[in-house]
């Protein structure tokens, strides 16, 4: 068996085909791969049983995927085989029962006790060079999720940076440095204040806890443009990226009905529900409705609380 190079392996993971239609997010395959790679990193065995992985993947899709009427963890488990990096055993029995669109049903995968795993060449290379797992995981995160979500997601799949953590930190640092203009511009046009709560803390001369959020994620093809950015404090940024908050057509703050809590939730979040966000300086572009519509559709965990103003 020829050993695959690092570049070949990274390219194989980068070229997985994610279902796409009119700008909709489909993080199914990346989430399944994160589960598989986390298990590999923990040395907890190579294959994933569909019966075990189904509830975990369903939960990840609910938490980190776009809001959908139904979740289909069976789709990535079967379809990832078409990308040349994943195999499912009991294939022949399952093939007898495929749907007209060529998919295995969840019931079929469960009855045949299907197990999925990375292909032999990929698995062998990752066992031999475990630091590659970190690079693949970093790549999967960058391509599918905003940075504010990365650590939470890694905790959710129980992934640990065991090897070469320094490399990961250096790479994210370099990434942040690649695009200083977007952050500076957004913070400047929003007057160095959170567009939701007005927080404008400074430590010495520098802003602290204030960030430039992409409305349509970079990972989803959103541009580094002023009309796709909004200045938010750290708290409101995380809530915005996780879909607890969004913005309506009239730039009023939407708060998910699913968001709840006892301490400070009323004063820090619910108090702003339905209020217009702070606009950028006159003459500067406001958030574009294309991007806010994408955020409501693909990120927001609606429905929103009623706007009673
Ligand atoms: Zn804020």
Boltz pocket constraint, residues with backbone or C-beta under 6 A from the ligand:
constraints:
  - pocket:
      binder: B
      contacts: [[A, 194], [A, 195], [A, 196], [A, 197], [A, 198], [A, 199], [A, 232], [A, 233], [A, 234], [A, 235], [A, 236]]
      max_distance: 6.0
